[in-house]
Structures are given as C-alpha cells and as structure tokens.
C-alpha cells in the first residue's frame, strides 16, 4: 500500500534541495547564487492506527495532522 493518508489524501511530494553560495544583499553582499540543484522527496508523516470507522474497527494509514485534528476516533 502506498504512503497516502486515507482521510485527506496527503502523499509524498517532490521538490529540490538548493545549494547556495554568497552573502545575501540584506547583509551587505552581492546576493546568493545557486550552485546546485538536487531532487528530493517530501514525505508525509503517515501513521498506521486502529480506528473506529462506521462502527467497525479497522487499521488505516493516516497523517498526523488528521490525527491531531480529531478526524478519526482512535481505539485503545
């Protein structure tokens, strides 16, 4: 199963990590220059919990933002 929240649909996003050189203009320099760009992944914080879904107990994958928001009822 994929790394996707079953409530809100949050999943892994892709982006870049930038390497920079130089001193920012606000600190008296000539500005930052980008010297490298590397692809990376931003992974959602997905947890597997036992939750009460429509009266039955199921294991679901859910992001921590949905857990903290109280969108599901955890079973202890």
N, C-alpha and C positions, 0 to 999 in steps of 0.2 A: 504494500500500500504506500502511496506517496506521502510526502511531508506536507499535507494540506489540512487546515483547520476545517472540521466538518460543520461548524456553525457559521463562520464569516467568510470562509474560502481563502484565507490568507495563506500564501505559499512562498517558496523560495524566489527571490528576485535577483536579477543580475545587474552588475554595475562595474565601476572601475575604481582602482586604487591609484591615485596620482602621486608621483614623486616630484617634489618641487625644490628649487634651488633659488637662493637670493634673499634679500631683505625686503619686507613689504614697504610700500610707499609711505604708509602712515608712520613707519618707524624711521623714515629718512632714507630708504633705499630706492632703487630704480624699479622695484617690482619683482614679484615671484615669477619664475619661469618653470614651465612643466618640462621635466627631463625624461619622464617615463610614464607609461600608462599600462596597467596590468588588469586583466579581467578578474573579477571576484564574485562571490555569491553572498547575498544577504539572506540568512536562513531564519525563518520564523521559529519562535520558541514554542515548539509543539510538545504537549504532554499527553500521555495515554492515561485516561482516568475512567473509573467506573461511575456512570451517571444514570440517573433516573430519567428515561426517555419514554413518554406516553405511558407511564405506569410500569414499564419493564426495565430491568437493569441491564445496561449494555456497556461494553468498553468502547470508548470513542477517542479519537485524536482531536485535541482542541488546543488552541493557543492560550497562553497565559493571560492575554488581555481579556478574552472571553470568560476565563475562569474568575478573574478579579471583578469583572462586571456583573457576575452572578447570572449569566445567561443559561447555566445548567445547574441542576441540583446534584451535588456530589453524594455518593453513597459511602458511608463509613463502615 
